[in-house]
Amino acid sequence: MFKKLHKTAAVATEFEQQLRSVSLRVTQPRLAVLTAVNTHPHSDTDSIIASVRQKLPGVSHQAVYDSLHALTEAALLRKIQPSGLVARYESRVGDNHHHVVCRSCRRIDDIDCAVGDPPCMTPSDDHGFVIDETEVIHWGLCPDCAAAVQADADVIADPVTARTTSKIKIKNDS
């Protein structure tokens, strides 16, 4: 039990240092938001609020929204919003990584850049923009959903179009 308490205290101290390093006040809601996002990367706002309320039952939605905004503006968190999905937050900032999104269950994972095989990261014409970020999102099926499709006995071959269709459900968050 001491190790768990010690680890929790060390993480809290690290988060306090992060807040101070960007001149943000150390508040309980900010610490709880950092902890929630660090524990559950790619969480949406509702999930973060639920996690924060486990530690701080009286915290308001607005306090969590304000914390997310301040932490994102200070680059302690990163907000991602793949097309058709609600905004998600992650604490992995300051490196060059991308995301993969499952079209079925909407799971999001980080993908490190492949050395020597970069996607189109340099535009041929920036149209006068001062570009400060490039976002690459890969879409597909996660291993669990891909296995479910493979095992799905309801896969039907369409002889007219020579395509295979499946009854896999594709979620739409919008």
C-alpha positions, 0 to 999 in steps of 0.5 A, a space after each residue: 500500500 505504501 508503494 501505491 501511495 508513494 507512486 500517487 504522490 510522485 505523480 501528483 508532484 510531477 503534475 504540480 511541477 508541470 503546472 508551475 512550469 507553464 505558470 498555471 496555478 496548481 488546483 485540485 481540478 487541474 491535478 484531477 484532470 491531468 491524472 484522468 487523462 494520463 490514466 485514460 488517454 484519448 478520453 472524451 470530456 464526459 469520461 474525464 468529468 466522470 473520472 474527476 468526480 470520483 476524486 472530487 465529487 463536487 467539481 462542476 462541469 465548468 471547472 473541468 472544461 476550464 481545466 481542459 482548456 487551460 491545460 490544452 492552451 499550455 500544451 500540457 494536454 493535446 486535444 484531438 478530434 478525428 472526423 465524426 468523433 467528439 473531442 478527445 484528450 491525451 497527455 502525450 505531447 511534445 513528440 511527433 506521433 499520429 493516431 489510428 481510429 477503429 471505424 467500428 468501436 472508435 478505439 484510438 491508439 497512438 502510432 509512432 512515426 515510421 523512420 524513413 517512411 514519412 507520410 506527406 508532412 511537407 505541403 507542396 504549397 502552403 498558400 501563405 499559411 504559417 503551418 505549426 502542426 500536421 495531423 495524420 489519422 489512420 482509420 481501420 479496424 482494431 484487432 478485436 473488431 477485425 477478429 470479429 469480422 473475420 469470425 462473423 458467419 454473416 459475411 456475404 459475397 455479393 456476386 454482382 459487384 464481387 465485393 464482400 460485405 459484413 454486418 459489422 456496425 460502424 459507430 457514428 459519434 456525430 
